[in-house]
Amino acid sequence: MLHLVREGVDRRVLLPLLVCIALTLVTLFLVEARRSYTRELAEVIQIRQYRLGELAELIYVCLEAESAQRGYLLTRDAKYAEPYESGRLAATQLAARLVESFSRRNSEELVALQAVQRLIAAKFAEMDETLGLMRAGRPRAALETTKTDVGLHRMREIRDDLQSLRSRERDRIIEAVANWSSEVRVNRWINVVGTVVYLAMMILVGLLASNELRRRRADNKNLDSLVSERTAELESLSAHMLKLGEMEKSALARGLHDELGGLLVAMRMDLSQLRRRVVLPDEDAQTRWKRLDDALIASVELKRRIIEELRPTLLDNLGLVAAVRWQAEQSTAVGGIKLEVDLPQAEPVVKGDTAIAIFRCVQEALANILQHARATRVKLSMQLSDHRLHVTIEDNGVGLSSDASRKPVSHGLKQMGFRMRAVGGEMRLASTVPQGTCTIFSVPIQPPQ
């Protein structure tokens, strides 16, 4: 997936992924909404259970207060007056709290509860009256008031009304619990279905992503194969062009040596013969004749230098070691650089293409040292080991950066590396201590016959 994100997600993967994200968000929103509704139902059930308990407690408190009132009337013991007063206070507070609770929820029961509240107030007013008669020393009047059916009927009416309220509240609790259970089941199914859909979409996205990765991997493989094929073709063509270039240089050098060289030599010979036979009339003619002879000598020297640049004759006539030594001496002499050589006495057996490739690489490396290194010493060495020829050029200049060979302008380094690869060799660059650069060319050589 990270690979797809870095390179860009394909539409075949992006669409299912967006659908999966949308379904996940919708499922989360729906589950959260239903969870909130379920929490509200649980809170309602809790409130109703609490009210159910308060209704039962109100019945109990009223009955306890009536029992305490009758006990006081029968025994005139003050210990019954305290439970009555606390029961009276508790009943009043419970009734007020229930009225407030029902007014916020289930307002349809508010009228019935207010009627019960009035009955409780009337019942306690009646009991207060009997207790007042008893405290006033009129026990008979108090007992007669108690024996009437008014108090009994009123208490029974309070109990029946509160029981009816409790019964209806219990029915509401049962209904709310059933709704809560149904909501929980629905939520569970929503979670299951959402999870299954989410997993299915993720599996689909995974399969599509895997297919996309395989397709891109195959495309990259084909592209790499095509690039490798084209690179091999370009390298082969470049190697062929280098070979053709060297052949053309060699042909041009031979033409200059055979034709232009012959003409220049013949001209000098003819001029020498004429000089012996012709008596020059004055000093000006002798000066012009001398200038003409010097120009011919310079032309012969220029022809020789051009031929050596095109195709070193030492390489063909004396071999690689002599040609490399001559090139190093010429280059360091021009730059005023001290040269140290360590070359073998025996001539290594190398192919013609390999020899000219080594010579050109040494020539380019020495030119780079003269132009860029600001060196004062150069060491050239050549060793043979394991049928390979190693040519090392070491200087004490400013050195190369670690990415010098990768810079777009490093054409010389790239050309040397390509020349080595074209003949099956390699080039390595290394830094020397304390400063400078070491360039190593390594090519295969033929075993001695």
GUBA-41819 format. One line per 4 residues: their letters; for each residue x, y, z of C-alpha. Coordinates in steps of 0.5 Angstrom, whole numbers, always signed. Example, Ala and Ser with C-alpha at 12.3 -4.5 7.8 and 13.67 -1.06 7.14 Angstrom:
BEGIN
as	+25,-9,+16  +27,-2,+14
This chain:
BEGIN
mlhl	+0,+0,+0  +6,+5,+2  +9,+3,-5  +2,+5,-8
vreg	+1,+12,-4  +8,+14,-6  +7,+12,-14  +0,+14,-14
vdrr	-6,+10,-13  -10,+7,-19  -17,+8,-20  -19,+1,-20
vllp	-16,+1,-13  -18,+8,-11  -25,+7,-12  -26,+1,-7
llvc	-22,+4,-2  -26,+11,-2  -32,+6,-2  -29,+2,+4
ialt	-27,+9,+8  -35,+12,+6  -38,+5,+9  -33,+5,+15
lvtl	-35,+13,+17  -43,+11,+16  -42,+5,+20  -39,+9,+25
flve	-44,+15,+25  -49,+10,+25  -47,+6,+31  -45,+12,+35
arrs	-52,+15,+34  -55,+8,+36  -50,+7,+42  -52,+14,+44
ytre	-60,+12,+44  -58,+6,+48  -55,+10,+53  -61,+14,+53
laev	-65,+8,+54  -61,+6,+60  -61,+12,+63  -69,+12,+63
iqir	-69,+5,+65  -65,+7,+71  -69,+13,+73  -75,+9,+72
qyrl	-72,+4,+77  -70,+9,+82  -77,+12,+82  -80,+5,+83
gela	-76,+5,+89  -78,+12,+91  -86,+10,+90  -85,+4,+95
eliy	-81,+8,+100  -87,+13,+100  -92,+7,+101  -87,+4,+107
vcle	-86,+11,+110  -94,+13,+110  -95,+6,+113  -90,+7,+118
aesa	-92,+14,+120  -99,+11,+121  -97,+6,+126  -93,+11,+130
qrgy	-99,+15,+130  -103,+9,+133  -98,+7,+138  -97,+14,+141
lltr	-105,+14,+141  -105,+7,+145  -99,+8,+149  -98,+16,+150
daky	-91,+14,+149  -86,+19,+147  -82,+15,+143  -87,+14,+138
aepy	-88,+21,+136  -81,+22,+134  -82,+16,+128  -88,+20,+126
esgr	-85,+26,+125  -79,+23,+121  -84,+19,+117  -88,+25,+116
laat	-82,+29,+114  -80,+24,+109  -87,+23,+106  -87,+30,+104
qlaa	-80,+30,+101  -81,+24,+97  -88,+26,+95  -85,+33,+92
rlve	-79,+29,+89  -83,+25,+85  -88,+30,+83  -82,+34,+80
sfsr	-79,+27,+77  -85,+26,+74  -86,+33,+71  -80,+32,+67
rnse	-82,+25,+65  -88,+22,+64  -93,+28,+65  -99,+24,+64
elva	-98,+21,+71  -97,+28,+74  -104,+29,+76  -105,+22,+79
lqav	-99,+23,+83  -101,+30,+85  -108,+27,+87  -104,+22,+92
qrli	-100,+28,+94  -106,+32,+97  -109,+25,+100  -102,+24,+104
aakf	-103,+32,+106  -110,+30,+108  -108,+24,+112  -102,+27,+116
aemd	-107,+33,+117  -112,+28,+120  -106,+24,+124  -104,+31,+127
etlg	-111,+33,+129  -111,+26,+133  -105,+27,+136  -107,+34,+138
lmra	-113,+32,+141  -109,+27,+145  -104,+32,+147  -109,+37,+149
grpr	-112,+31,+154  -118,+29,+150  -116,+22,+149  -123,+20,+148
aale	-124,+24,+142  -118,+22,+139  -119,+15,+139  -126,+16,+137
ttkt	-123,+20,+131  -118,+15,+130  -124,+9,+130  -128,+13,+124
dvgl	-127,+9,+117  -124,+16,+114  -117,+15,+116  -117,+8,+114
hrmr	-120,+9,+107  -116,+15,+106  -109,+11,+107  -112,+5,+103
eird	-113,+10,+97  -106,+13,+98  -103,+5,+98  -108,+3,+92
dlqs	-106,+10,+88  -99,+9,+89  -99,+1,+88  -102,+3,+81
lrsr	-97,+8,+80  -92,+3,+81  -95,-2,+77  -95,+3,+71
erdr	-88,+5,+72  -86,-3,+72  -89,-4,+66  -86,+2,+63
iiea	-79,-1,+65  -81,-8,+62  -82,-4,+56  -76,+0,+56
vanw	-72,-6,+58  -75,-10,+52  -73,-4,+47  -66,-3,+50
ssev	-65,-11,+49  -68,-10,+42  -63,-4,+40  -57,-8,+43
rvnr	-59,-14,+38  -60,-9,+33  -53,-5,+34  -50,-12,+35
winv	-52,-14,+28  -50,-7,+25  -43,-8,+28  -43,-15,+25
vgtv	-45,-13,+18  -41,-7,+18  -35,-11,+20  -36,-17,+15
vyla	-37,-11,+10  -31,-8,+12  -27,-14,+12  -30,-16,+5
mmil	-28,-9,+2  -21,-9,+5  -20,-16,+2  -22,-13,-4
vgll	-18,-7,-4  -12,-12,-2  -13,-16,-8  -14,-10,-12
asne	-7,-7,-9  -4,-14,-10  -6,-14,-17  -4,-7,-18
lrrr	+3,-8,-15  +4,-14,-19  +2,-11,-26  +7,-5,-24
radn	+12,-10,-22  +11,-13,-29  +12,-6,-32  +18,-4,-28
knld	+21,-11,-30  +19,-10,-38  +22,-3,-37  +28,-5,-34
slvs	+29,-11,-39  +28,-5,-45  +33,-1,-41  +38,-6,-41
erta	+37,-8,-48  +37,-1,-50  +43,+1,-46  +47,-6,-48
eles	+45,-3,-56  +48,+4,-54  +54,+1,-51  +55,-4,-57
lsah	+54,+2,-62  +59,+7,-58  +64,+1,-57  +64,+0,-65
mlkl	+64,+8,-66  +70,+8,-62  +73,+3,-66  +72,+6,-72
geme	+74,+13,-69  +81,+9,-68  +81,+6,-75  +80,+13,-78
ksal	+85,+16,-74  +90,+10,-76  +88,+11,-83  +89,+19,-83
argl	+96,+18,-79  +98,+13,-84  +96,+18,-90  +99,+24,-87
hdel	+105,+20,-86  +106,+17,-93  +103,+22,-97  +104,+29,-93
ggll	+111,+26,-90  +113,+24,-97  +112,+31,-100  +115,+35,-94
vamr	+121,+31,-95  +122,+31,-102  +121,+39,-102  +126,+39,-97
mdls	+131,+35,-101  +130,+39,-107  +131,+45,-103  +137,+43,-101
qlrr	+140,+41,-108  +138,+48,-110  +141,+51,-104  +148,+48,-107
rvvl	+147,+50,-114  +144,+57,-113  +148,+63,-111  +144,+67,-107
pded	+145,+75,-110  +144,+78,-103  +142,+77,-95  +135,+78,-96
aqtr	+134,+72,-101  +139,+68,-96  +134,+70,-90  +128,+68,-94
wkrl	+131,+62,-96  +133,+60,-89  +125,+62,-87  +123,+57,-92
ddal	+127,+52,-90  +125,+53,-82  +118,+53,-84  +119,+46,-88
iasv	+122,+43,-81  +116,+46,-77  +111,+43,-82  +115,+36,-81
elkr	+115,+37,-74  +107,+39,-74  +106,+33,-78  +109,+28,-73
riie	+106,+31,-67  +99,+30,-71  +101,+23,-73  +103,+22,-66
elrp	+96,+25,-63  +92,+21,-68  +96,+14,-67  +102,+14,-63
tlld	+107,+10,-67  +111,+8,-61  +105,+4,-59  +105,+0,-66
nlgl	+113,+0,-67  +115,-1,-59  +109,-3,-55  +105,-1,-50
vaav	+110,+0,-44  +114,+5,-49  +108,+9,-51  +105,+10,-44
rwqa	+112,+12,-42  +113,+17,-47  +106,+20,-46  +107,+21,-39
eqst	+114,+24,-40  +111,+29,-45  +105,+31,-41  +109,+32,-34
avgg	+114,+36,-38  +109,+40,-41  +106,+41,-34  +113,+42,-30
ikle	+111,+36,-26  +116,+31,-23  +114,+24,-26  +116,+17,-22
vdlp	+115,+11,-26  +115,+3,-25  +114,-1,-31  +115,-8,-33
qaep	+121,-10,-37  +117,-15,-41  +112,-13,-46  +105,-15,-44
vvkg	+101,-19,-49  +95,-15,-50  +90,-14,-56  +90,-8,-60
dtai	+84,-5,-58  +86,-6,-51  +93,-3,-52  +90,+3,-55
aifr	+84,+3,-50  +89,+3,-44  +94,+9,-48  +88,+13,-49
cvqe	+85,+12,-42  +92,+14,-39  +93,+20,-44  +86,+23,-41
alan	+88,+21,-34  +94,+25,-35  +90,+31,-38  +86,+31,-32
ilqh	+91,+32,-28  +94,+37,-31  +88,+41,-32  +85,+40,-25
arat	+89,+37,-20  +94,+42,-19  +99,+36,-17  +107,+37,-17
rvkl	+108,+29,-17  +105,+24,-21  +107,+16,-20  +105,+11,-26
smql	+106,+4,-25  +104,-2,-29  +103,-9,-26  +101,-16,-28
sdhr	+97,-21,-24  +92,-27,-25  +92,-25,-33  +90,-18,-31
lhvt	+94,-12,-33  +93,-6,-27  +96,+1,-29  +96,+6,-23
iedn	+96,+13,-24  +97,+17,-17  +98,+24,-16  +98,+29,-10
gvgl	+93,+34,-12  +87,+37,-9  +83,+30,-10  +76,+28,-13
ssda	+70,+29,-9  +66,+22,-8  +61,+24,-13  +65,+27,-18
srkp	+64,+21,-23  +57,+22,-23  +57,+29,-25  +54,+31,-31
vshg	+60,+35,-33  +65,+29,-32  +65,+27,-39  +73,+25,-39
lkqm	+72,+20,-33  +65,+17,-36  +69,+16,-43  +75,+13,-39
gfrm	+70,+8,-35  +67,+6,-42  +73,+5,-46  +75,+0,-40
ravg	+68,-3,-40  +69,-4,-48  +75,-8,-47  +72,-12,-41
gemr	+76,-8,-36  +74,-3,-31  +76,+3,-28  +77,+5,-20
last	+78,+12,-17  +80,+12,-10  +83,+18,-5  +90,+18,-3
vpqg	+93,+20,+4  +94,+25,+6  +91,+28,-1  +91,+26,-8
tcti	+87,+21,-13  +89,+14,-15  +86,+12,-22  +87,+5,-23
fsvp	+85,+1,-30  +85,-6,-30  +84,-10,-36  +85,-18,-38
iqpp	+91,-20,-42  +93,-26,-46  +97,-31,-43  +104,-31,-45
q	+105,-36,-51
